[in-house]
């Protein structure tokens, strides 16, 4: 099965403002680790993270929303699907994409596509993962170290990792969300 999710993280904006712009509303506040798929928001350090965790919730967190929210500061966007071994992580500022890293591992280990001015520390992390892949047997190995790049680098940037943070209980409260219907 694996993880399927999309999330965005923004700095310098209040929770209520972000949720209003995303047309989302809080339905509950949880003070516990989260193990179920759903639509969630939580504060991690000085970032507000909005997560569509699971195939049925991914469509509520969109790349275009990340770009729009970046009119007031940096927004990190991540989409990942363990089933297809694909990911994208991107940074937006001022409504524009600054950089992105995309990966398609459906047919085995390959090189990620880097667009824009990808930060040096992301490139260094990629080089380290390539080295680990080589030690494991290269592209034909039974493991794909490159696929680790998006969640590991996003964790470095934001302090949030989709496959660890919600279940850790370390960052509470976690707000469950629903789409706010417009009349």
N, C-alpha and C positions, 0 to 999 in steps of 0.2 A: 504494500500500500504506500506508505511514505507520506511526507508532508507536501501539501499544496497550499500556498498562501501568497497573498500580496500584502505589503504594508508600506506605509509612508510615515516618516518622522519629520516633525517640524520644530523649529526653535523660535522663541521670541513672540509667540502668539498664545493667547489664552485658550484653554480647552473649549469653552463654550463657543468662542468665535470660530475655531477650526471646525468643530462639529456642525455648527450652523452652515458654514460654507460647503461642507460635504453633504449636507441634507441628512444628517444623522442625529439621533436623539439617544440619551441614556435611558436604559430600561431597568438597570440594576447596578448595584455596587457590590463587588465581591472582595473579601479580604482573605483570599486563599489561593493556592496554586490552581491553575486552569489546565485541564487535560482534554477538554472537549473542543471540537471545532466551533467556530462562532465568529461574531463580529465584535471586536473589543477595542478599547482604548486604555492606555496606561501611560504614566509618566516615568521616564527613565532618565535619571540625571536631569538635565534641563531640556530634554526632548519630550514632545508629546507623540506617542506612537499609536497609529490607528491600523488595526490588523484585521484583514479578512482571512481567517484561518479555516481552510477546508474548501473543497471545490465549489460548494454551494454558496460560499461567502466571498470568494475572490472577486467577483464582479462588482462588489460594492466599494472597492478601493482601486482607483484607476490611475494610470500614468498621467493622463491629462489633468487630473486633480492635483497631483504633485506639482506639476508645472504651474498651475494657477495659484496654488498656495505659496509658491516661492516668490510672489510679489512682495512679501514682507520678510524674507530671509531664506536661509538654506532649507531645502527639503531633500531628504534621502528617500529613494523609492526602491523597493525590492520586490521581485516576483520570482518564485521558485516552484518547481514541480519535480518531486523526486521520481514520479512515475516515468516522465520523459527525460529526466536528467537535464533540465533546461533552467536557466536563470537569467535575470537581468538585475543589475544594481546601477542606479544612476543618481546624480546630484543635479539639482536645479537651483537656480538663483535668478531673481528678477524675471521670472516667467520663461527662462531659457534653460536648456540642458547645458550644463558645464562639461559633463563627461558621462560616459556609460561603459559598462562592461557586460557583454552578453555572451551566453554560452549555450551550445546545443550539443549535448552528449548522447543524443538518441542512438547514434551509430558508433558509439565508442568515444574514447578520449580524443579530444581535439583541442585546438587553441581557442581561447576566448577572443571575441571581437571587441577591441577597445576603441572608443570614439572620443574625441575631444582631448582635453588635457587631464588624462587619468593621473592621479597623484602618484608620486614616486613610491610611497609606502605600499600602494596597491600593486604596483609593478614588482616591487621587491617581494611581496607576499606571493605573487604569481610565480616568480622565479623559484622561490623556496618550494612551492607545491609541485612545480615541474621537476625539481630535483628529487622530491619524494616519489613522484610518479616513476621516474627513471629507476630509482632503487627498488621499486615494487615490480619492475618488469616492463616499464614503458607503456605505450598505448594498448598493448595486448593484455596487460595485467587485469586481474579480476576486480581491481579497485580503481576508482576515478578520483584522484586527489584534486584535480582541477575544479571539480564540482564544489569543493569546499571553499573556493575563493569568495563567492558572494556572501554567504552567511558570516564567514570569519572576518571579512573586511567591514561589513556592516556593523558587526559587533564592536570592532575597533573604533568606528566612527561614532556610533550612537549608544553603544552599551546594551543593545537589544539583539537577540538572536532568536528567530522564530521557533527553533526546535529545542530551546532551553529556557528562555526567560519566563514565558507564561507559566510553565510547570514548576519553576523554582520557588515561587511564592515570595521572592525577594523584593519585587516591586509591586506593592499594593497601595491603594486599591486598584482593582481592574474593573473598568466599567463595561458592562455589556451594552451593546448598541443595537439599534434598529433604524431602518430607513424612515425618515420623517416624510410622511405623505403630504404633498401639497394639495390644496383644495382647488 
